[in-house]
Amino acid sequence: MQAEAMIRQAARMLATMYCVCTQPAHSTIETLEVVPPLSFALFCIQYPEECEEQPDRRITNFQSRGQRWRELNQINSTVNVAIVPKKQVASQLDHDWQIFPFDGNCSDYAVTKRHLLLRAGWPSSSLLLAEVIIRASGEHHFVLLAREGRSVFVLDNLSTIVIELNEALDKYVLVRTESDRAPRLWVRTLAAFLVARLGSRSQRAAFAGCALSRRRCLAAWGQAPTQSRPPQAINISK
C-alpha cells in the first residue's frame, strides 16, 4: 500500500509539472489558455490515446444531423444509467478520472461519453470537456460539449436529455474547457471554439471581455435577453 501511495504521489507531481510546463507564456484574446485540471493531466497519463487529436471519421449525408442528435442522446442516457453515482463525500475526494467505472462522479461520466463518441468517429475538436459552476449551488461540475454544425450541445449526468449550450447557460457558468485546437490544452472561454464564426477584431475583443452577467454579454452583441440566443452567446468566468 505504501509503494502504491508513493507511485500515485509521483504521478501527481509529474502531472503538476505537465500542467505548468506545457502552458504558453502568454495568451491572446482568441485563445486565453489556462492550466488544465490536475485530474485531467493524470487522466492523460493513464489514457494517453484519449488526449490525442483525432480526425472526423463519420459518414456525412442528408440524414446525418438527425442521426447524430439521436446518437448524442443515446450515449448520454446509456452512460448516465451504466455508471452508479458516487456519494457526495467520496466524489469530492476522488481525483482520478476513469472510463466506465462501476461508480463515478461527473468527470467520469463526461470522459466516458467522450470516449464512446470518439470511437464512433466524432473528431476530438468537436468533443470538449468543460468545467462549469452550477448557478443554484455554486458547485463545480464537469460536462461534455459536443459541436454539431453551428450548434453546441451539453451532455450532462444530471440531465436525461441533451440540451443546447445556450439553454444550459441558464443553469451553468462556464469556467474552462478543452481547446478544440489541441485536446491537451484548456481555455478560459469558448473563444477558440467559436472565434471562426465571429466578425471583426473589435467584435472578438468585445466577446472576450464581456462580463459575468449573461444579460450584459447579450447586450454587447445587440441581443435582447428575451430573444433566442445563439450558442456563441456565452458567459465568461474570471
C-alpha positions in Angstrom: 0.0 0.0 0.0 2.9 2.4 0.8 4.5 1.7 -2.5 1.3 2.3 -4.3 0.8 5.6 -2.5 4.3 6.7 -3.4 3.6 5.9 -7.1 0.4 7.9 -7.0 2.1 10.8 -5.4 4.9 10.7 -8.0 2.3 10.6 -10.8 0.6 13.7 -9.3 3.9 15.6 -9.2 4.6 14.7 -12.8 1.1 15.8 -13.8 1.6 19.1 -11.9 4.8 19.7 -13.9 3.0 18.8 -17.1 0.2 21.3 -16.3 2.7 24.2 -15.7 5.4 23.4 -18.2 3.1 22.8 -21.3 1.2 26.1 -21.0 2.2 29.1 -23.1 4.0 32.1 -21.6 1.1 34.3 -22.7 -2.4 34.1 -24.1 -4.2 36.0 -26.8 -7.8 37.2 -27.0 -8.5 34.2 -29.3 -7.0 31.5 -27.1 -6.8 32.5 -23.4 -5.1 29.2 -22.5 -5.2 28.2 -18.8 -3.8 25.4 -16.7 -5.9 22.2 -17.2 -7.4 20.4 -14.2 -4.8 18.3 -12.4 -7.2 15.3 -12.7 -7.2 15.8 -16.4 -3.4 15.6 -16.5 -3.5 12.4 -14.5 -6.2 11.1 -16.9 -3.9 11.8 -19.9 -1.1 9.8 -18.3 -3.4 6.8 -17.7 -5.3 7.1 -21.1 -2.8 8.9 -23.5 -4.8 8.0 -26.6 -7.8 9.9 -25.2 -5.8 13.1 -25.2 -4.5 12.9 -28.8 -6.1 14.7 -31.7 -8.4 12.5 -33.7 -10.0 13.3 -37.1 -13.6 13.2 -38.2 -14.4 9.6 -39.3 -18.2 10.0 -39.5 -20.2 9.3 -42.7 -21.9 12.5 -43.9 -25.3 12.5 -45.7 -28.6 14.3 -45.6 -29.7 12.1 -42.7 -26.6 12.6 -40.6 -27.7 15.5 -38.5 -30.8 13.7 -37.1 -28.7 10.5 -36.6 -26.1 12.4 -34.7 -28.7 14.0 -32.4 -30.1 10.6 -31.6 -26.5 9.3 -31.1 -25.7 12.0 -28.6 -28.9 11.3 -26.6 -28.4 7.6 -26.7 -24.9 7.8 -25.4 -25.8 10.4 -22.8 -28.6 8.3 -21.4 -26.7 5.0 -21.6 -23.7 6.3 -19.7 -25.9 8.0 -17.1 -27.6 4.7 -16.4 -24.5 2.5 -16.6 -22.4 4.4 -14.0 -23.6 4.4 -10.4 -23.2 7.9 -9.0 -20.8 8.2 -6.1 -21.8 9.6 -2.8 -21.1 13.3 -2.3 -18.1 12.9 0.1 -16.5 10.1 -1.9 -16.9 12.1 -5.1 -15.2 15.1 -3.7 -12.2 13.0 -2.6 -11.8 11.2 -6.0 -9.4 13.0 -8.4 -8.9 10.0 -10.7 -11.0 10.2 -13.9 -12.0 6.8 -15.2 -13.6 5.4 -18.3 -16.6 3.3 -17.5 -16.0 2.8 -13.7 -18.6 0.9 -11.7 -19.3 4.1 -9.8 -18.1 7.6 -10.5 -18.6 11.3 -10.4 -19.4 13.9 -13.1 -16.0 13.8 -14.7 -16.2 10.0 -15.1 -19.5 10.4 -16.9 -18.0 13.1 -19.2 -14.8 11.2 -20.2 -16.8 8.0 -20.8 -19.2 9.8 -23.1 -16.3 11.4 -25.0 -14.6 8.0 -25.3 -17.6 6.4 -26.9 -18.2 9.3 -29.3 -14.5 9.2 -30.4 -14.9 5.5 -31.1 -18.0 6.3 -33.1 -15.9 8.6 -35.3 -16.5 12.0 -33.9 -13.5 14.3 -34.1 -11.7 15.4 -30.9 -12.2 19.0 -32.0 -16.0 18.6 -31.6 -15.9 16.9 -28.2 -14.7 19.2 -25.4 -14.7 18.5 -21.7 -15.9 21.6 -19.7 -15.8 22.7 -16.1 -18.8 24.7 -15.1 -20.3 26.2 -11.9 -23.9 25.2 -11.1 -25.6 28.5 -10.5 -28.1 27.2 -7.9 -25.5 25.6 -5.6 -22.2 27.2 -6.6 -20.7 23.7 -7.0 -18.0 22.9 -9.7 -19.2 20.3 -12.2 -17.9 18.7 -15.4 -19.9 18.1 -18.6 -19.1 17.2 -22.2 -19.7 19.7 -25.0 -20.4 18.3 -28.5 -20.4 20.5 -31.6 -22.7 19.6 -34.5 -22.8 22.1 -37.3 -23.3 25.5 -35.8 -24.8 24.1 -32.6 -23.1 23.2 -29.3 -24.8 20.5 -27.2 -24.3 19.7 -23.5 -24.1 16.0 -22.3 -24.6 16.0 -18.5 -25.0 13.3 -16.0 -27.6 15.5 -14.2 -29.8 15.6 -17.3 -31.6 12.7 -19.1 -31.6 14.7 -22.4 -29.1 16.6 -24.4 -29.7 20.3 -24.5 -28.1 23.2 -26.4 -25.4 25.3 -24.7 -27.4 28.5 -24.8 -30.1 26.7 -22.8 -27.6 25.2 -20.4 -26.2 28.7 -19.6 -29.4 29.3 -17.6 -28.0 26.7 -15.1 -24.2 27.0 -15.6 -21.4 29.4 -15.7 -18.5 28.2 -17.9 -15.1 28.1 -16.1 -12.8 26.5 -18.6 -13.0 24.0 -21.5 -10.7 21.9 -23.6 -9.3 23.7 -26.6 -10.7 22.4 -30.0 -7.2 23.1 -31.4 -5.3 20.7 -29.1 -7.0 18.2 -26.8 -4.3 18.6 -24.1 -4.8 22.4 -23.8 -7.6 24.1 -21.9 -9.0 27.6 -22.4 -10.8 30.1 -20.2 -13.7 30.5 -22.6 -15.1 29.1 -25.8 -13.3 31.7 -27.8 -11.1 29.2 -29.6 -14.1 27.0 -30.2 -16.2 29.8 -31.8 -13.9 32.5 -32.9 -14.1 31.4 -36.6 -17.7 32.5 -36.5 -17.1 35.9 -35.1 -16.6 39.0 -37.2 -14.2 41.9 -36.7 -11.3 42.1 -34.3 -13.4 44.6 -32.2 -16.2 42.1 -32.0 -13.7 39.4 -30.8 -12.4 41.8 -28.2 -16.0 42.6 -27.0 -16.7 38.8 -26.9 -13.6 38.0 -24.9 -14.1 40.9 -22.5 -17.8 40.7 -21.7 -18.7 40.4 -18.0 -20.1 37.5 -15.9 -23.7 38.7 -16.5 -25.2 36.9 -19.4 -27.5 39.9 -19.9 -24.5 42.2 -20.4 -22.9 39.7 -22.8 -26.0 39.6 -24.9 -26.3 43.4 -24.8 -22.7 43.7 -26.1 -23.8 41.7 -29.1 -27.1 43.5 -29.6 -29.1 40.5 -28.4 -32.2 41.1 -26.4 -32.3 38.8 -23.3 -35.7 37.6 -24.2 -34.8 36.6 -27.7 -33.5 33.2 -28.8 -29.8 33.1 -28.1 -27.2 31.6 -30.4 -24.8 29.1 -29.0 -21.9 31.6 -29.1 -23.5 34.0 -26.6 -21.7 32.5 -23.6 -20.6 33.6 -20.1 -17.0 34.2 -19.2 -15.7 33.4 -15.8 -12.6 35.2 -14.4 
